[in-house]
Amino acid sequence: MRVLVADDSRVMRQIVVRTLRQAGYDWHVREAENGAQALAAVREDEPDVVLSDWNMPEMTGIELLRALRAEGFETPFGFVTSEGSAEMRETADAAGALFLIAKPFTAESFRDVIEPVLA
């Protein structure tokens, strides 16, 4: 499996990658610092899964998801973000996100949302 992790915080990208590994996912990981970089990365080589922060400079996570869907990409997409309000979850769902994991998270919470995506 190939995953693209998009977050403007390098530390948070590292935490997401580490948590994926703790959850048992030894995936090939690429990283992007913002939605614009992530969009370019998907266009270049579409990953199996995109994990994105919501709030990023240049292009937010929700803008990234909408751009991908507008271009015809159906890449499984999930948010890993500091906010998890009902409104954000509804917006993410309406745009085509498969899940939203609110920080702080655990290896178990990653497995709980990712396993159905992989099935």
C-alpha positions in Angstrom: 0.0 0.0 0.0 1.1 3.5 -0.8 -0.1 6.4 1.4 0.3 10.1 1.0 0.3 12.1 4.3 -0.4 15.8 3.9 0.1 18.1 6.8 1.8 21.4 7.2 3.5 20.3 10.4 6.5 18.0 9.8 6.2 16.7 13.4 2.6 15.8 12.8 3.4 14.0 9.6 6.0 11.9 11.5 3.4 11.2 14.3 0.9 10.0 11.7 3.5 7.7 10.0 4.6 6.3 13.4 1.0 5.7 14.4 0.3 3.9 11.1 3.3 1.6 11.8 2.2 1.0 15.4 -1.2 0.0 13.9 0.6 -2.6 11.8 0.6 -0.8 8.5 4.1 -0.9 7.0 3.1 1.2 4.0 5.2 3.1 1.6 4.8 6.8 2.7 5.1 10.0 0.8 4.6 13.4 2.4 3.2 16.7 1.4 3.4 20.0 3.3 0.1 21.4 2.0 -2.8 20.6 -0.2 -1.2 22.0 -3.3 1.8 19.7 -3.0 -0.5 16.8 -2.2 -2.6 17.5 -5.3 0.6 17.5 -7.5 1.8 14.3 -5.8 -1.5 12.5 -6.6 -1.5 13.7 -10.2 2.1 12.4 -10.5 1.6 9.0 -8.9 -1.8 8.3 -7.4 -1.5 6.6 -3.9 -3.8 3.9 -2.5 -4.8 6.2 0.4 -4.5 9.9 1.2 -4.4 11.1 4.9 -4.7 14.8 5.1 -4.9 17.6 7.7 -7.9 19.9 7.3 -6.1 23.3 7.9 -3.1 23.9 5.8 -1.7 26.9 3.9 -2.0 27.3 0.1 -4.7 24.7 -0.2 -6.7 23.2 2.7 -7.5 19.6 3.0 -11.2 20.0 2.1 -10.1 22.0 -1.0 -7.7 19.2 -1.9 -10.4 16.6 -1.6 -12.8 18.6 -3.7 -10.1 19.2 -6.4 -9.3 15.5 -6.5 -12.9 14.6 -6.9 -13.4 17.3 -9.6 -10.5 15.8 -11.5 -12.0 12.3 -11.4 -9.7 10.8 -8.7 -11.5 8.4 -6.5 -8.5 7.8 -4.2 -9.7 6.8 -0.7 -9.3 9.9 1.4 -9.4 10.5 5.2 -8.8 13.5 7.4 -6.5 13.5 10.4 -7.2 16.8 12.1 -7.3 18.6 15.4 -11.0 19.4 15.0 -13.7 16.9 14.7 -17.0 18.8 15.0 -20.2 17.3 13.6 -20.2 20.1 11.0 -16.7 19.2 9.8 -17.6 15.5 9.7 -20.7 16.3 7.6 -18.7 18.5 5.2 -16.0 15.8 4.9 -18.6 13.1 4.2 -20.4 15.2 1.6 -17.1 15.9 -0.2 -16.3 12.2 -0.4 -14.0 11.6 2.6 -14.2 8.1 4.1 -13.3 9.1 7.6 -12.2 11.8 9.9 -9.8 11.0 12.8 -9.6 13.7 15.4 -6.3 14.4 17.2 -5.2 13.0 19.6 -5.4 9.6 18.1 -4.2 6.1 18.8 -3.1 3.1 16.7 -6.4 1.5 17.6 -8.4 4.5 16.3 -6.4 4.4 13.1 -7.2 0.6 12.7 -10.9 1.2 13.5 -11.3 3.6 10.6 -8.8 2.2 8.1 -9.8 -1.5 8.2 -13.2 -0.9 6.6 -11.5 1.1 3.9 -9.2 -1.8 3.1 -11.9 -4.4 3.1 
